[in-house]
Amino acid sequence: MSENAVEISEVQSQQLLDGIVEVCDELGLEPTQILDGLSRSLLSAANAFGTKELTVSIEGVGEVKMTLSN
């Protein structure tokens, strides 16, 4: 994450995930559709907040890097 960013807690992360899962179930989305929607949401949120680059790592799981185009 950026130097000024504060990571959310494990509890907050789980609550957010639970909400996402609930909405995806209601919409009847398939796994690839969920990943597409999450990716588009990440890019849209980053754009709205003026974040040009973001890296999120979860130890033992992996890393996601996002860079917005000009």
Secondary structure, 3 states (H helix, E strand, C coil): CCCCCCCCCHHHHHHHHHHHHHHHHHHCCCHHHHHHHHHHHHHHHHHHHCCCEEEEEECCCEEEEEECCC
